[in-house]
Amino acid sequence: MSADSGKLYLVPTPIGNMGDISSRALEILTEVEIVACEDTRHTGGLMAKLGLKKRLISYHEFNERERATQLAERIQNGESVAVVTDAGSPGISDPAYRVVRTAIDCGIEVVPLPGPTAIIPALTASGLPTDRFFFEGFLPHKSGARRNRLTKLASFEHTLVFYESPHRIEKSLTDMSEILGDRNACLAREITKRFEQFLRGTLSEILEATRKKAPKGEIVVVVEGASGKTGKE
């Protein structure tokens, strides 16, 4: 398999453990002319670890619309482009949507690679039902909007999956416990990294644990659905 020019490749990068980079991802990154990334410094460090020297172009939420057009033009002129984020799969709570949408509108072939993302390992190791789940991503920062969104999610029977930051986790868990009820849940942090941890229990138990010792790093919160019986018996 080789990276033919004139295509847009969506390439997941490790969320912690460098061993999670796939041989196919390495091959694509080696062969493309351009790597579009959120932060050139971060991705430059990743490329150095992989032993690659690539032309890097930054794209992020503030310039993605402009960059999408520029990248599409370069692909149409025969260059191949790999889109990466700082960690994980492009487009999952990270920029990439506009780049993909523009490419599709221009008739450019989009080639997605499977790979690292925090959602699936957090879900599968949570001990909660995995047959149906709803990925919410980050809840709103402001309390009122966050509580309003949780109210809308309260009746979902699917297992709920959230991303959260360390400095908001206590407030979010408090709101979850009050609005969703004291459901079974799992807080996963630093997945694939040295201090990987899974806190399992009810929302109130996990909240109490975070109050005793504030969690650090990237956090995923998995919460039982409304019925508590979405898994296959």
BELQUIDA-V971593 format. One line per field, one symbol per residue. psi: psi as a letter, one per 30 degrees, with the letter a starting at -180 (. if undefined). burial: # if it has 9 or more other C-alpha atoms within 8 Angstrom, else .. Layout:
psi = ???
burial = ???
This chain:
psi = kljklglkkjjklkfdjfffkleeeeeeeeflekjklejeeeeeeeeeefgkjlkkkkkaffgeeeeeeeeeeeefgfkkkkklafkakkfjgllfeeeeeeeefggkkkjkklakkfeeeeefffglkffkljjfbklkekeeeeeeeeeffffkflkkkkklleffeeeeeeeeeeeflilklkjklhkflehkkjjkaleeeeeeefeejkklakkkkkkklefghflk.
burial = ..#.############...##...#####..#########..##..##.....#.#####...##.###.##.###..############....##.###.###...###..#.#####.####.#.###.##..##.#.....###.###..#..##########.###.######.##.##########.#..#.#.#####.##.##.......#########...##..
